Amino acid sequence: MNVLTRLVLSACVIPLLVAGCGGGGSGDRPESVTSPNVDGTPSLNTIYTYQSTSNSEQILSCSKLFLDSDSCDVTDIKPIGANITDNITLQDIKSRLVISHDWMADNFIAALEEINDQDLLNLFKALNTIVISYDIRPSFYHSNTASMYIDARYLWRNSTEWEMIYKKDDFRNEYQTEFLFDTFLRYVDASSNEYITWSNSYSATYNSRTSAQIAPGLFKLLSHELAHANDFLPPELLSTLGDSGKIYDDYIHPTVNINNELSDALPLTSYLLFEAAQIAYGGADMTDQIRMASASEAGSAFDGDGAADLYGYSSPAEDVAMLFEAFMMYKKYGAVSDVAFVTIPTIDDDSCDDYLVKWGQRNRLADRNVKQRAIMVSSRILARDITLELSSISSSPIDMVTDIGWCSSRNLTTAVVSSEPVNRSYSSTHQEVVHDYKDDRGRD
């Protein structure tokens, strides 16, 4: 993998796109910006630091250096955890927040308070900055800046905030126009079949959200993005950072990343799925093999391998992030993943159940190969053995009913979890979750 790339969260690996950057500010989206996001690269033209500190200038500058193919200098700024041996606090995170609107930081901090997970907070140690801007889509982590960039769709709470977000579809949607199959992923409560995450899409009937509704989806996103951050800057590297040099060139690039260790010890093996993922998420040229591949064929290849999701085949880093995401969602919410390979409807006005499941599993994390690989990467990222934390998961996945629609399949599939997972914080007695099935197609 070329590490001089940007990792698009729930993030594919694509070549770094260089764009110009402007100054900071706190106003609404500027009318003068014709296209504030080009193929997934945001302009970051209005960002500023959430708090004014003695190193605000360095924080802001670092957050935008990837736009000029440059990297942050540790003389100016070090990752949050470089000099912190104890737990990370919300104040530590606030001090590195860079935003385009105040409400983004306010809602972000409120959601972190709602999540209340110290494991998650400590993963912020590997970051230089956390950037939230109206023009970021999709979210991503960048190794040049050791920073993560968050799509504000995860944080809106009302119509006013929604209107401030730049409306643009994920640019990767155009890569799958010739496929005969698609892949869906959702996290559900094993006892109720209910969705864990709420939709990020505004509608006339879904026009306000609470921190409690924002929290599960944000937790999923952060688990994924912070997996990248700690993959490229593993915990043991933070304590060895010097006082000079570029964070990428002198520290991240020479390091044997966690994804390297995983690929060497427990590699994925399906050439078909590697090729499909490079096309679907990286924009590689279509091939005859993938053009003719069916959902059943792709699902069969996936079944015997150890990936948490097709997205994991797009790069070793995404492989790590999807495995860690699945573990964290299980640990936190008792959530199990439904992963399916589905047909693509040939009608224009399609609906959820027009996507027919041809292969699918509930509780993919329970697969022996997936579980082994998830334990490896999660133990490395969290710097502790998490084997016991997965001991409560069932012994194998459950096959989903096939030849039925994606939405109908949710309540026709059941999974048994042998006992409560550690620190479970989800209650199936809450109100019915609002969810858009189109969110299940994205990987951010």
ChimeraX attribute file (.defattr): number of C-alpha atoms within 10 A of each C-alpha:
attribute: neighborCount
match mode: 1-to-1
recipient: residues
	/A:1	10
	/A:2	10
	/A:3	17
	/A:4	18
	/A:5	19
	/A:6	22
	/A:7	25
	/A:8	26
	/A:9	32
	/A:10	25
	/A:11	28
	/A:12	27
	/A:13	24
	/A:14	21
	/A:15	12
	/A:16	17
	/A:17	16
	/A:18	15
	/A:19	16
	/A:20	11
	/A:21	15
	/A:22	11
	/A:23	11
	/A:24	16
	/A:25	14
	/A:26	14
	/A:27	12
	/A:28	13
	/A:29	19
	/A:30	10
	/A:31	6
	/A:32	7
	/A:33	10
	/A:34	7
	/A:35	11
	/A:36	20
	/A:37	21
	/A:38	16
	/A:39	13
	/A:40	22
	/A:41	23
	/A:42	24
	/A:43	23
	/A:44	27
	/A:45	21
	/A:46	21
	/A:47	24
	/A:48	27
	/A:49	28
	/A:50	21
	/A:51	12
	/A:52	10
	/A:53	12
	/A:54	8
	/A:55	14
	/A:56	18
	/A:57	13
	/A:58	15
	/A:59	24
	/A:60	21
	/A:61	17
	/A:62	23
	/A:63	29
	/A:64	25
	/A:65	16
	/A:66	25
	/A:67	20
	/A:68	13
	/A:69	15
	/A:70	16
	/A:71	22
	/A:72	27
	/A:73	20
	/A:74	20
	/A:75	13
	/A:76	16
	/A:77	21
	/A:78	25
	/A:79	22
	/A:80	21
	/A:81	21
	/A:82	19
	/A:83	12
	/A:84	14
	/A:85	11
	/A:86	8
	/A:87	14
	/A:88	19
	/A:89	12
	/A:90	13
	/A:91	9
	/A:92	16
	/A:93	18
	/A:94	18
	/A:95	19
	/A:96	25
	/A:97	24
	/A:98	27
	/A:99	27
	/A:100	28
	/A:101	25
	/A:102	15
	/A:103	15
	/A:104	27
	/A:105	23
	/A:106	13
	/A:107	20
	/A:108	22
	/A:109	18
	/A:110	19
	/A:111	21
	/A:112	20
	/A:113	14
	/A:114	16
	/A:115	20
	/A:116	13
	/A:117	14
	/A:118	12
	/A:119	13
	/A:120	19
	/A:121	19
	/A:122	20
	/A:123	24
	/A:124	26
	/A:125	27
	/A:126	26
	/A:127	25
	/A:128	27
	/A:129	27
	/A:130	23
	/A:131	30
	/A:132	28
	/A:133	28
	/A:134	30
	/A:135	27
	/A:136	26
	/A:137	28
	/A:138	28
	/A:139	28
	/A:140	28
	/A:141	27
	/A:142	26
	/A:143	25
	/A:144	27
	/A:145	27
	/A:146	27
	/A:147	28
	/A:148	26
	/A:149	24
	/A:150	28
	/A:151	22
	/A:152	30
	/A:153	26
	/A:154	24
	/A:155	28
	/A:156	26
	/A:157	21
	/A:158	14
	/A:159	15
	/A:160	11
	/A:161	17
	/A:162	21
	/A:163	14
	/A:164	18
	/A:165	21
	/A:166	19
	/A:167	14
	/A:168	15
	/A:169	12
	/A:170	15
	/A:171	16
	/A:172	18
	/A:173	13
	/A:174	12
	/A:175	17
	/A:176	18
	/A:177	12
	/A:178	14
	/A:179	19
	/A:180	17
	/A:181	26
	/A:182	20
	/A:183	23
	/A:184	22
	/A:185	23
	/A:186	19
	/A:187	26
	/A:188	23
	/A:189	20
	/A:190	22
	/A:191	15
	/A:192	13
	/A:193	19
	/A:194	20
	/A:195	22
	/A:196	26
	/A:197	23
	/A:198	21
	/A:199	21
	/A:200	23
	/A:201	16
	/A:202	17
	/A:203	10
	/A:204	7
	/A:205	7
	/A:206	14
	/A:207	14
	/A:208	16
	/A:209	17
	/A:210	15
	/A:211	20
	/A:212	15
	/A:213	21
	/A:214	26
	/A:215	25
	/A:216	24
	/A:217	21
	/A:218	23
	/A:219	23
	/A:220	22
	/A:221	22
	/A:222	24
	/A:223	26
	/A:224	27
	/A:225	33
	/A:226	28
	/A:227	32
	/A:228	35
	/A:229	28
	/A:230	25
	/A:231	24
	/A:232	26
	/A:233	27
	/A:234	24
	/A:235	21
	/A:236	12
	/A:237	15
	/A:238	21
	/A:239	13
	/A:240	10
	/A:241	17
	/A:242	14
	/A:243	12
	/A:244	13
	/A:245	16
	/A:246	21
	/A:247	25
	/A:248	24
	/A:249	17
	/A:250	15
	/A:251	18
	/A:252	20
	/A:253	18
	/A:254	9
	/A:255	16
	/A:256	13
	/A:257	18
	/A:258	24
	/A:259	21
	/A:260	17
	/A:261	15
	/A:262	19
	/A:263	15
	/A:264	10
	/A:265	11
	/A:266	14
	/A:267	17
	/A:268	21
	/A:269	15
	/A:270	17
	/A:271	11
	/A:272	16
	/A:273	22
	/A:274	17
	/A:275	18
	/A:276	27
	/A:277	22
	/A:278	21
	/A:279	20
	/A:280	24
	/A:281	25
	/A:282	19
	/A:283	19
	/A:284	14
	/A:285	10
	/A:286	18
	/A:287	12
	/A:288	7
	/A:289	11
	/A:290	19
	/A:291	15
	/A:292	13
	/A:293	15
	/A:294	20
	/A:295	23
	/A:296	19
	/A:297	15
	/A:298	24
	/A:299	23
	/A:300	15
	/A:301	14
	/A:302	23
	/A:303	14
	/A:304	15
	/A:305	17
	/A:306	25
	/A:307	28
	/A:308	31
	/A:309	24
	/A:310	27
	/A:311	27
	/A:312	24
	/A:313	26
	/A:314	24
	/A:315	23
	/A:316	21
	/A:317	27
	/A:318	29
	/A:319	26
	/A:320	28
	/A:321	31
	/A:322	29
	/A:323	27
	/A:324	29
	/A:325	24
	/A:326	26
	/A:327	26
	/A:328	22
	/A:329	22
	/A:330	27
	/A:331	22
	/A:332	19
	/A:333	23
	/A:334	26
	/A:335	27
	/A:336	29
	/A:337	25
	/A:338	26
	/A:339	25
	/A:340	30
	/A:341	28
	/A:342	28
	/A:343	23
	/A:344	20
	/A:345	16
	/A:346	10
	/A:347	8
	/A:348	6
	/A:349	7
	/A:350	11
	/A:351	14
	/A:352	14
	/A:353	15
	/A:354	18
	/A:355	23
	/A:356	24
	/A:357	30
	/A:358	24
	/A:359	24
	/A:360	30
	/A:361	24
	/A:362	27
	/A:363	29
	/A:364	25
	/A:365	30
	/A:366	24
	/A:367	24
	/A:368	16
	/A:369	17
	/A:370	21
	/A:371	23
	/A:372	15
	/A:373	25
	/A:374	31
	/A:375	20
	/A:376	22
	/A:377	24
	/A:378	24
	/A:379	15
	/A:380	19
	/A:381	24
	/A:382	18
	/A:383	12
	/A:384	9
	/A:385	13
	/A:386	18
	/A:387	15
	/A:388	11
	/A:389	15
	/A:390	18
	/A:391	15
	/A:392	16
	/A:393	25
	/A:394	17
	/A:395	16
	/A:396	18
	/A:397	22
	/A:398	19
	/A:399	18
	/A:400	23
	/A:401	18
	/A:402	17
	/A:403	14
	/A:404	17
	/A:405	19
	/A:406	28
	/A:407	17
	/A:408	14
	/A:409	21
	/A:410	18
	/A:411	10
	/A:412	11
	/A:413	17
	/A:414	19
	/A:415	21
	/A:416	15
	/A:417	18
	/A:418	11
	/A:419	11
	/A:420	14
	/A:421	20
	/A:422	16
	/A:423	13
	/A:424	14
	/A:425	13
	/A:426	14
	/A:427	13
	/A:428	14
	/A:429	8
	/A:430	8
	/A:431	8
	/A:432	11
	/A:433	13
	/A:434	16
	/A:435	17
	/A:436	15
	/A:437	17
	/A:438	12
	/A:439	17
	/A:440	18
	/A:441	14
	/A:442	18
	/A:443	23
	/A:444	24
